[in-house]
Amino acid sequence: MPRGRYSLHDPHDHTPLGEEHFHCAPGPSGWRYVAQLTGPDGDHRGSLDLAIDELGRPIRLEANASSWQVRGAAIDGVTWVRTDPTGAEATEGNVRAPGFTGTSPAFLIATARLLRLTPGAPATRVRLVALTDPVLAPRTVDQAWALLGREEHPTDSGPLLVDEYRISALDTGEVHTVHIAGDVVLSAPGIELEHLETPPSAFEDA
């Protein structure tokens, strides 16, 4: 069960945004990621609980930030309920998309698992519902993902396979690179892996 800590910062000006303390694990139905978020001052800022099935589809999502809450799952695309800080009102949403995305590294893992790309193959387009900071406002985004390559790195616990992805935002044309090993993001814009207690868990193809 990988457990560790990511530091988060603004990908453009590198302003510190806080830390994400996480643990994740594969299971009989897929994979689960649980995290607590803190701000730069160390105060609690939110939480995330994401479970995906063996095909990478979100079977349960619960995100909390700034007293806002989003609960969602893969139902007729993806369906969610967003609740305001007072709990008095709830807004439902549905989009013909296969998954969610956001600032958490968990969403990168989930999308990579969902797409199951082949190294060197043409980019695959995917529509996702982004939960944007700071109040988890939902926004539909289109991305193109390509798996540029896969490298094997020796470690004390055995070889570690690292995938290099190129992700393009189709609305802005912005392109960035992400490195993923199993169920851990090694590097991505705005994300740095600061501490990892156990080696990443490798996903096996279904």
N, C-alpha and C positions, 0 to 999 in steps of 0.2 A: 504494500500500500504506500505509494509515494506520498510524502508529506514534506512541505517546505514553505518557502516564502518568495513571492515576487515583489519587486518594487515597481511602482507605476509612475509615469511622468508624462507630461504633454509631449507628443511626438514631434512637435514643431519647435517649441522654445525650451523644452526639457524642464519645465517647471515641475517640481515634485508634487505628485497627487496623493501619495500614501503607499500603503502596502496591502497585499492580499495574502493572507495566511490560509493555506489550502491542504486538503488531503483528498485523494482520489483512488479509485480502485475499479478494476474490471469485475464483472459479476456474471451470473448465469444469463441475465437478460440484456447485458450490455455494459455500461460504464456509468459511474457516478462521481460527481465532483462537488465538494462542499467547501465553502470558503467564508472567512470573515474579513471584512475590509476596514482598514484604519486610515485616518487622514494623516497629513504630515505632522500634526501635533500629537499623534498617537491615539486620538479619540476614535471611538467606534463610528464607522461611516456607513456600514451596510453589510449585507450578506448575500450569498448565492448558493442555491442548491439545484444542481442540474443533473438529471438522469437521462441517458439516451439508450435506445435499444441497440441490438446488434447491427442494425443498418445505419445507425447514426441519427435516427429520428428522436426528437425530444419527447419522452414519455412523461416527464414532469419537470417543470421549471418553477422555481420560486426565487424572486429577486427582491431585495429590499434596499432602498437608498433614500436618504433625506425624508424618512417617514413614509415614502411612497412604496407600494408593493405591487408586483406583477406576478400573477400565477398563469402558467400557460402549458400547452401540450400540443402534440401533433394530432389535430382533429380537423378534418376537411381542409388540409393545408396546415396552418398553425392558428390556434385560437388562444386568446388570453383575456384576462380580466385585470384591469389596473385600478387600484384603490387609492384614494387621496389620503393625506395625512390624518384627517379627522375620522376616516372610516365611514363617512356619511354617504359618499357617492362612489359608485363603481362603474367603470366604462369598459364595455366589451369590444373586442376587435377580432377580425379574422382576415387572413391574407392567404392566397394560394401560393404558399412558399413552403419549403421543406424544413426550415429551421430558423433559429434566432441567432443574433450576433450582438456584440457589445464590447466593452473595454476589457472584460475578463479574458485571460488566456484560455479558459474553459471553452469558449465559443470557437476558438481556432481549432482546438482538438476535435470538437464535435463536427465542425464543417469538414475537416480533413477526413474524418471517419465516414461522414455522409457521402463524400464524393468518390473516395477510393480511387484516386488517380494513379495513372501509370507513368513512370518516369519518361520524359521526352514526348509524351502525347500532347496534342493540341490543347489549349486552355478550355476549361469547361465553365460555362456561365451558370450562375446560381443566384436566385432571388432569396433574400433573407429579411427578417424583421429585426432591425437594430433597436436596442433599448439604450437610448442616449442619455448621457449624464447632463445634469445631476439628478434628474427626477424620473428617470426611466421612461422618457417619452418615446413611444414606438414610431419608427420610421422605416419604410420599405426601401431597401437598397439592392442594387444589382452589382455583382462582382464577377470577375473572371479569375479562376484559379488554375495554375499550372504547376505540376511537380517537375521541377527542373532536374533534380537528381537525388540519388540516395547513396550516402557514403557510410562505410563501416569504420568505427573508431574503437580501438582496443581499450578496455577498462579492466580494473581488478576483478570485476564480477563477470567478465565475458565481453564479447563484442557488442557495441552499441550502434544501432542503425539510426542515422540522422537524415531526415528528409528536408530538402530545401524547396520551399514553395514561393512562387511569384503570385501576388494577389493584386489585381487591378480594380480600382473603383470605376465603374463604367459611367457614372454621372460626372465625375471630376477629372478622370484620366490619371489620377494619382496611382503610382505603382510602388509597392514595397515588398520586401523579402522577409520570410518567416522560416525559422529552423525549428523542427519538431522532432523529438526522440520519444517514440512510444506515446505516452500520455502526458508528456511534459514539454512545454514551450521553452526552448533554449534561448531564443532571441527573437524579438519582433519589435516594430516601432512602438515606443511607449512602454515596453515591458522588458524587465531584466530579472532573470532568475538569480536570487541572492543566496538561497540556501535550499538544499535538498537532502533529506535524511536517508532516503532509500533510493535505489536505482529506479528509473522509469519502468513501467509495466508495458510490455510490447503487446500491441493488438494483433491478433491473428485474423487473417481473412476468413470470413464466414463461408 
